[in-house]
Amino acid sequence: RQHVSQPNAFYWWRAQSAAYLVRFNEKTRSALDAMRQELLVESNAGQVKPLSTAVPQGGGVAMLVRRGDKKGEMQLESVDSYVEAAQSLFSGSQQLPVLSGSSTFFPYPSDAFAERRAFVHSEDEDVMKLFRSLAGESDSDHNSGNRALSSDAAWTVSFIKPGSACHGWCDPKQVVKEMGRRRGLLMYMLVVEESLRQDAFICSLQSNWCRLIDELRMTVAGKVAAPFIDTSANNPRSQCSHCYLSWIEKLPEGAVGSQ
């Protein structure tokens, strides 16, 4: 048994616990597969089609842009920070630090994300319209209060069909009222699972939703070396300040996310 030293022990324990608890039985597995077929769509060059008809491809970036009730719990980062992080991956930047200010960088092939593919989820409809505009949807005008970095609208963006997931404040009471306990939880897990299908991750570790994605990509998804950009990294409240650095430094040279 490999020894896990401090300060990684608690993080390791959380990740292992999450992997153990989030195990789907046959009924849940079947429901999630059906929801993915029904609800996930992909936008490219202004055209939207069911994700189930798209040719499966790697090199996707998962972005969870928390809004809604998280406004009362954390400082919300601008959408620009997510777009800029994704563009750094798309351009093959080799200067993405494992931790903010560190000299250890995520190793990945420079063309790994050149196809500009992303799975995006947010409770804020304006945020979703912004990302859809980056996929060339001319009718996706937005007024998010953030500067859209749309120098080239050449992204391929997958997302949950509008009107299917919760939008707005989306606290637990609203989610249960609109969708019911079971469907609300399944929708939550659909976002987690689709995120884990990607090969890089951008979200705020001040969100437990993001933390679950992080813990599962380190365990069941087998993507410990995948680029993970914590948009709240400079915030002192962000968790796990030591989690990645010591792990990534021990990876063999050239290790990438899809292991």
Secondary structure as GFF3:
##gff-version 3
##sequence-region A 1 259
A	DSSP	alpha_helix	9	21	.	.	.	ID=ss1
A	DSSP	alpha_helix	26	39	.	.	.	ID=ss2
A	DSSP	beta_strand	40	44	.	.	.	ID=ss3
A	DSSP	beta_strand	47	50	.	.	.	ID=ss4
A	DSSP	three_ten_helix	51	53	.	.	.	ID=ss5
A	DSSP	beta_strand	60	65	.	.	.	ID=ss6
A	DSSP	three_ten_helix	68	72	.	.	.	ID=ss7
A	DSSP	alpha_helix	79	90	.	.	.	ID=ss8
A	DSSP	beta_strand	117	122	.	.	.	ID=ss9
A	DSSP	alpha_helix	125	134	.	.	.	ID=ss10
A	DSSP	beta_strand	156	160	.	.	.	ID=ss11
A	DSSP	alpha_helix	172	179	.	.	.	ID=ss12
A	DSSP	alpha_helix	181	196	.	.	.	ID=ss13
A	DSSP	beta_strand	200	203	.	.	.	ID=ss14
A	DSSP	alpha_helix	208	217	.	.	.	ID=ss15
A	DSSP	beta_strand	228	230	.	.	.	ID=ss16
A	DSSP	alpha_helix	243	248	.	.	.	ID=ss17
###
